[in-house]
Amino acid sequence: QVQFVESGGGLVQPGGSLRLSCAVSGSAFSIYAMGWYRQAPGQQRELVAAIPTGGSANYAESVKGRFTISRDNAKKTVYLQMNSLKPEDTAVYYCNRAVGRILDWGQGTQVTVSS
């Protein structure tokens, strides 16, 4: 059974940076396209960044140029480097498959951007 454990969130001022990590259990990690999602209060969960097993990453327009997704298959971990953070980036961030059937969600990690 695949499980996701997200970490690295916190409170940061506008313009600041955070690096999120997602540790993935299960042997099939290397064949999954992975994504980072976020859900702000009262809003639907949205995919903000995706990285395939090979090839280029994709980003939502709202984060393009500020966020960078990466993966370490040996460590079964996906990262999200977030720079130039804005108050509208405030949300709970989750990782999951970016393509195919969505698996059970982890607990996520809270990111709050506020002065």
PyRosetta script that sets phi, psi and omega in degrees:
from pyrosetta import init, pose_from_sequence

init()
pose = pose_from_sequence("QVQFVESGGGLVQPGGSLRLSCAVSGSAFSIYAMGWYRQAPGQQRELVAAIPTGGSANYAESVKGRFTISRDNAKKTVYLQMNSLKPEDTAVYYCNRAVGRILDWGQGTQVTVSS")
pose.set_psi(1, 131.3)
pose.set_omega(1, -178.7)
pose.set_phi(2, -84.8)
pose.set_psi(2, 134.3)
pose.set_omega(2, 175.4)
pose.set_phi(3, -129.7)
pose.set_psi(3, 148.0)
pose.set_omega(3, 179.6)
pose.set_phi(4, -117.7)
pose.set_psi(4, 132.4)
pose.set_omega(4, 176.4)
pose.set_phi(5, -125.5)
pose.set_psi(5, 108.0)
pose.set_omega(5, -178.3)
pose.set_phi(6, -93.1)
pose.set_psi(6, 147.2)
pose.set_omega(6, 178.4)
pose.set_phi(7, -154.9)
pose.set_psi(7, 168.5)
pose.set_omega(7, 174.3)
pose.set_phi(8, 105.1)
pose.set_psi(8, -3.6)
pose.set_omega(8, 179.5)
pose.set_phi(9, -73.3)
pose.set_psi(9, 176.6)
pose.set_omega(9, 179.0)
pose.set_phi(10, 165.0)
pose.set_psi(10, -168.8)
pose.set_omega(10, 178.1)
pose.set_phi(11, -99.0)
pose.set_psi(11, 129.2)
pose.set_omega(11, -178.4)
pose.set_phi(12, -141.3)
pose.set_psi(12, 149.8)
pose.set_omega(12, 178.6)
pose.set_phi(13, -78.6)
pose.set_psi(13, 155.8)
pose.set_omega(13, 175.0)
pose.set_phi(14, -54.3)
pose.set_psi(14, 137.6)
pose.set_omega(14, -176.2)
pose.set_phi(15, 90.6)
pose.set_psi(15, -9.7)
pose.set_omega(15, -178.5)
pose.set_phi(16, -81.8)
pose.set_psi(16, -176.3)
pose.set_omega(16, -176.4)
pose.set_phi(17, -132.7)
pose.set_psi(17, 152.5)
pose.set_omega(17, 171.9)
pose.set_phi(18, -144.3)
pose.set_psi(18, 154.1)
pose.set_omega(18, 173.9)
pose.set_phi(19, -124.4)
pose.set_psi(19, 117.2)
pose.set_omega(19, 178.8)
pose.set_phi(20, -93.5)
pose.set_psi(20, 149.4)
pose.set_omega(20, 175.7)
pose.set_phi(21, -127.4)
pose.set_psi(21, 148.6)
pose.set_omega(21, 176.1)
pose.set_phi(22, -134.9)
pose.set_psi(22, 110.9)
pose.set_omega(22, 176.0)
pose.set_phi(23, -88.6)
pose.set_psi(23, 131.5)
pose.set_omega(23, -174.9)
pose.set_phi(24, -117.9)
pose.set_psi(24, 125.9)
pose.set_omega(24, 174.9)
pose.set_phi(25, -90.8)
pose.set_psi(25, 161.5)
pose.set_omega(25, 179.5)
pose.set_phi(26, 104.0)
pose.set_psi(26, 149.3)
pose.set_omega(26, -171.0)
pose.set_phi(27, -85.2)
pose.set_psi(27, -10.3)
pose.set_omega(27, -173.2)
pose.set_phi(28, -93.5)
pose.set_psi(28, 8.9)
pose.set_omega(28, -174.1)
pose.set_phi(29, -53.4)
pose.set_psi(29, -43.1)
pose.set_omega(29, -172.1)
pose.set_phi(30, -65.9)
pose.set_psi(30, -16.9)
pose.set_omega(30, -179.9)
pose.set_phi(31, -99.9)
pose.set_psi(31, -2.2)
pose.set_omega(31, -179.6)
pose.set_phi(32, -90.2)
pose.set_psi(32, 135.2)
pose.set_omega(32, 159.3)
pose.set_phi(33, -74.2)
pose.set_psi(33, 131.1)
pose.set_omega(33, -174.2)
pose.set_phi(34, -114.0)
pose.set_psi(34, 152.9)
pose.set_omega(34, -179.4)
pose.set_phi(35, -140.9)
pose.set_psi(35, 156.4)
pose.set_omega(35, 169.0)
pose.set_phi(36, -105.8)
pose.set_psi(36, 131.7)
pose.set_omega(36, 178.5)
pose.set_phi(37, -118.1)
pose.set_psi(37, 161.7)
pose.set_omega(37, 172.9)
pose.set_phi(38, -144.3)
pose.set_psi(38, 153.2)
pose.set_omega(38, 178.5)
pose.set_phi(39, -137.3)
pose.set_psi(39, 115.9)
pose.set_omega(39, 176.1)
pose.set_phi(40, -89.7)
pose.set_psi(40, 157.5)
pose.set_omega(40, -179.4)
pose.set_phi(41, -54.5)
pose.set_psi(41, 129.3)
pose.set_omega(41, 177.1)
pose.set_phi(42, 76.4)
pose.set_psi(42, 6.3)
pose.set_omega(42, -178.1)
pose.set_phi(43, -122.4)
pose.set_psi(43, 162.6)
pose.set_omega(43, 178.0)
pose.set_phi(44, -77.1)
pose.set_psi(44, 154.7)
pose.set_omega(44, 175.9)
pose.set_phi(45, -69.0)
pose.set_psi(45, 137.1)
pose.set_omega(45, -178.4)
pose.set_phi(46, -130.6)
pose.set_psi(46, 148.3)
pose.set_omega(46, 176.0)
pose.set_phi(47, -83.7)
pose.set_psi(47, 125.1)
pose.set_omega(47, -178.1)
pose.set_phi(48, -109.3)
pose.set_psi(48, -22.7)
pose.set_omega(48, -179.8)
pose.set_phi(49, -155.9)
pose.set_psi(49, 143.5)
pose.set_omega(49, -179.5)
pose.set_phi(50, -140.7)
pose.set_psi(50, 144.0)
pose.set_omega(50, 178.3)
pose.set_phi(51, -134.6)
pose.set_psi(51, 124.7)
pose.set_omega(51, 179.7)
pose.set_phi(52, -78.5)
pose.set_psi(52, -179.2)
pose.set_omega(52, 176.8)
pose.set_phi(53, -70.8)
pose.set_psi(53, -26.4)
pose.set_omega(53, 174.3)
pose.set_phi(54, -150.8)
pose.set_psi(54, 150.1)
pose.set_omega(54, -178.4)
pose.set_phi(55, 105.2)
pose.set_psi(55, -170.4)
pose.set_omega(55, -171.8)
pose.set_phi(56, -88.1)
pose.set_psi(56, 150.2)
pose.set_omega(56, 175.6)
pose.set_phi(57, -78.1)
pose.set_psi(57, 161.4)
pose.set_omega(57, 176.5)
pose.set_phi(58, -127.7)
pose.set_psi(58, 149.4)
pose.set_omega(58, -175.6)
pose.set_phi(59, -135.5)
pose.set_psi(59, 149.0)
pose.set_omega(59, 169.0)
pose.set_phi(60, -66.6)
pose.set_psi(60, 150.0)
pose.set_omega(60, -178.3)
pose.set_phi(61, -58.5)
pose.set_psi(61, -32.6)
pose.set_omega(61, -175.7)
pose.set_phi(62, -67.8)
pose.set_psi(62, -18.9)
pose.set_omega(62, -177.0)
pose.set_phi(63, -120.4)
pose.set_psi(63, -4.1)
pose.set_omega(63, -175.9)
pose.set_phi(64, -59.8)
pose.set_psi(64, 132.9)
pose.set_omega(64, -179.0)
pose.set_phi(65, 87.6)
pose.set_psi(65, -11.0)
pose.set_omega(65, -179.6)
pose.set_phi(66, -116.0)
pose.set_psi(66, -33.8)
pose.set_omega(66, -177.4)
pose.set_phi(67, -107.3)
pose.set_psi(67, 147.6)
pose.set_omega(67, 175.9)
pose.set_phi(68, -135.3)
pose.set_psi(68, 123.5)
pose.set_omega(68, 177.5)
pose.set_phi(69, -98.6)
pose.set_psi(69, 142.7)
pose.set_omega(69, 176.7)
pose.set_phi(70, -148.0)
pose.set_psi(70, 168.2)
pose.set_omega(70, -179.0)
pose.set_phi(71, -144.4)
pose.set_psi(71, 150.5)
pose.set_omega(71, 174.5)
pose.set_phi(72, -125.1)
pose.set_psi(72, 101.3)
pose.set_omega(72, -175.5)
pose.set_phi(73, -66.1)
pose.set_psi(73, -32.2)
pose.set_omega(73, 179.4)
pose.set_phi(74, -65.6)
pose.set_psi(74, -35.6)
pose.set_omega(74, 179.6)
pose.set_phi(75, -93.5)
pose.set_psi(75, -3.2)
pose.set_omega(75, -177.3)
pose.set_phi(76, 52.2)
pose.set_psi(76, 50.6)
pose.set_omega(76, -175.5)
pose.set_phi(77, -136.0)
pose.set_psi(77, 140.9)
pose.set_omega(77, 174.9)
pose.set_phi(78, -116.4)
pose.set_psi(78, 140.9)
pose.set_omega(78, -177.7)
pose.set_phi(79, -120.2)
pose.set_psi(79, 154.5)
pose.set_omega(79, 171.0)
pose.set_phi(80, -134.8)
pose.set_psi(80, 108.3)
pose.set_omega(80, 174.3)
pose.set_phi(81, -87.2)
pose.set_psi(81, 121.6)
pose.set_omega(81, -177.1)
pose.set_phi(82, -117.8)
pose.set_psi(82, 118.0)
pose.set_omega(82, 178.9)
pose.set_phi(83, -117.0)
pose.set_psi(83, 164.4)
pose.set_omega(83, 178.0)
pose.set_phi(84, 49.3)
pose.set_psi(84, 48.7)
pose.set_omega(84, -175.2)
pose.set_phi(85, -66.0)
pose.set_psi(85, 145.6)
pose.set_omega(85, -179.1)
pose.set_phi(86, -120.2)
pose.set_psi(86, 157.5)
pose.set_omega(86, 177.2)
pose.set_phi(87, -55.0)
pose.set_psi(87, -33.0)
pose.set_omega(87, -179.4)
pose.set_phi(88, -72.5)
pose.set_psi(88, -5.5)
pose.set_omega(88, 173.1)
pose.set_phi(89, -83.0)
pose.set_psi(89, -5.4)
pose.set_omega(89, 179.4)
pose.set_phi(90, -62.0)
pose.set_psi(90, 124.7)
pose.set_omega(90, -176.0)
pose.set_phi(91, -179.3)
pose.set_psi(91, 171.1)
pose.set_omega(91, 166.3)
pose.set_phi(92, -91.1)
pose.set_psi(92, 129.8)
pose.set_omega(92, -176.7)
pose.set_phi(93, -105.7)
pose.set_psi(93, 135.5)
pose.set_omega(93, -178.1)
pose.set_phi(94, -129.7)
pose.set_psi(94, 156.4)
pose.set_omega(94, 168.9)
pose.set_phi(95, -117.0)
pose.set_psi(95, 156.8)
pose.set_omega(95, 179.0)
pose.set_phi(96, -172.7)
pose.set_psi(96, 179.6)
pose.set_omega(96, 174.7)
pose.set_phi(97, -62.1)
pose.set_psi(97, 144.5)
pose.set_omega(97, 177.3)
pose.set_phi(98, -95.9)
pose.set_psi(98, -19.2)
pose.set_omega(98, -179.5)
pose.set_phi(99, -134.2)
pose.set_psi(99, 141.0)
pose.set_omega(99, 179.7)
pose.set_phi(100, 87.6)
pose.set_psi(100, -165.4)
pose.set_omega(100, -174.1)
pose.set_phi(101, -66.4)
pose.set_psi(101, 127.9)
pose.set_omega(101, 176.3)
pose.set_phi(102, -71.1)
pose.set_psi(102, 134.0)
pose.set_omega(102, 179.9)
pose.set_phi(103, -93.2)
pose.set_psi(103, 175.5)
pose.set_omega(103, -179.5)
pose.set_phi(104, -57.7)
pose.set_psi(104, 135.4)
pose.set_omega(104, -177.9)
pose.set_phi(105, -75.3)
pose.set_psi(105, 147.5)
pose.set_omega(105, 169.0)
pose.set_phi(106, -80.1)
pose.set_psi(106, -171.1)
pose.set_omega(106, -177.8)
pose.set_phi(107, -82.6)
pose.set_psi(107, -12.5)
pose.set_omega(107, 179.0)
pose.set_phi(108, 77.9)
pose.set_psi(108, 174.1)
pose.set_omega(108, 176.8)
pose.set_phi(109, -135.9)
pose.set_psi(109, 131.6)
pose.set_omega(109, -174.7)
pose.set_phi(110, -80.8)
pose.set_psi(110, 130.3)
pose.set_omega(110, 172.7)
pose.set_phi(111, -117.6)
pose.set_psi(111, 123.1)
pose.set_omega(111, 178.4)
pose.set_phi(112, -123.3)
pose.set_psi(112, 122.5)
pose.set_omega(112, 179.7)
pose.set_phi(113, -111.2)
pose.set_psi(113, 110.1)
pose.set_omega(113, -174.9)
pose.set_phi(114, -158.4)
pose.set_psi(114, 148.1)
pose.set_omega(114, 175.5)
pose.set_phi(115, -93.5)
pose.dump_pdb("model.pdb")
